[in-house]
């Protein structure tokens, strides 16, 4: 394979770096395509003199901006008839634009939400013009090197679905340069350029393609099939994740393997998928885009749980009576990894050393009781997990109650507690008192627990409003707690966890000073649970810090 097959060569330029109009990367002066994103570089690569801003084309479109790309100019304009939405107008010499006529005819039957179908083609003064509606959203060139694994997998699945649609129309799409794709406001990838669509049964031909985004065999006059598209999808994902295009220039001499580390640290599972899809030999790749899609979906089924905790004495107290516990374990099975996480926050009461003794007894007893069920906890139902937590909290109540009887100096010994047990994608909660559990999902915060306090009961029966409860003189008076009585009633519930869900457990030192809307804002802003936990505690102290503050933040990803 030689350089002639990769791109059209332009006249020599001066040795000043060329700035890519797509990703703003610097490129050597002799290059025609960007070394990062593969886009055609602006400059003297086209002999077309761009039209002036404000020019009216065919009495239908008014030009508002212009960029030059390789052998064509591209304009963003608006329609003269006042129809909403802007258009992208591509301009080439008439001979080079001739294939666009057939493209408009062919694309008319491709009604799919991921395909931006050309709406017009016309010729003026030896130039041809292709018009497409502009899709509001983010161009994928802006996501090069900034894409998360979850995003890359989801976008790869979308492209495989699009290719399946094209195959039903007997078409192949042999490359996906990021400049050809837009992420719409609805989160869908939209293909804006259909130039390389080719019939599945077309005769082999030489092609001009974008460096780094098409399989090696597509540059040759050889037959192509779905394995070539498998490569194209993976090549795009490689660039989005690693931040540079594939090193295709050396393929003519020796196949060069894609390099991930140290430029990018990927999960081994995803890296193996991409390496197989990017194999130089088509026979070593996945045999179809359907197989690639299923493999990517399996990668995305893997979940990650990240958690953090923080406990602070606050601004008014001289010692901390709260206790926090986090325990996580993973068991490998034939079906995959099974995750279990136990999270507890307990707020001690009683003054002196009594409060911290009660909270420590609570978390220790609950953890010991639940751990006895752990190898069996991996397959428990929601009801069984809730029963396990309730029994554990009842045992904690008994331990605190007995300690109080044996240590008369610890009069008033007690605690509140909220505990969460996560198994797979299910979360079971149990609690006593006013330590709380919140669930943040898709921008909305929901309080899962219900306070066992006097004011909560007054709100429930309609005697006071939630706003009045925040300043009520008896807002800290509990009607249920651990250790105050020989027997205790424990509330529990279970809730599914969706990807992106965030769980918050906290003592009332947080909720006394930070309102729910602020809690939601803080959880939504942070991508690291430790950062979220820190700001939550700081916000409570800034609001007064009248009590100890303890938080556990769990991100289910």
Secondary structure, DSSP 8 states (H G I E B T S, - for coil): --GGGT--------SS-EE-TTT--EE-TT-SB-TTT--B--STT-------TT-EETTTEEEEEEEEETTEEEEEEEETT--SSEEEEEEEEHHHHHHHHHHHHHHTT---TTB--EEEEEEETTEEEEEEE---EEEGGGGTTT--HHHHHHHHHHHHHHHHHHHHTTEEE----GGGEEEETTS-EEE---TTEEETT---------TTSS-GGGGTTS---HHHHHHHHHHHHHHHHHSS---GGGGGTS------TTT----HHHHHHHHHHT-SSGGGS-SSHHHHHHHHHHHHT---EEEEEEEE-TTT-SS--EEEEEEEEEEEETTEEEEEEEEEEEEEESSTTHHHHHHHHHHHHHHHHHHTTHHHHTT--HHHHHHHHHHHHHHHHHHHHHHHHH-GGGTT-EEEEEEEEEETTEEEEEEESS-EEEEEETTEEEE-S---BHHHHHHHTTSS-HHHHHH-TTTT-BS--BSSSS----EEEEEE--TTEEEEEE-HHHHTTS-HHHHHHHHHH-SSHHHHHHHHHHHHHHTT--S-EEEEEEEE-
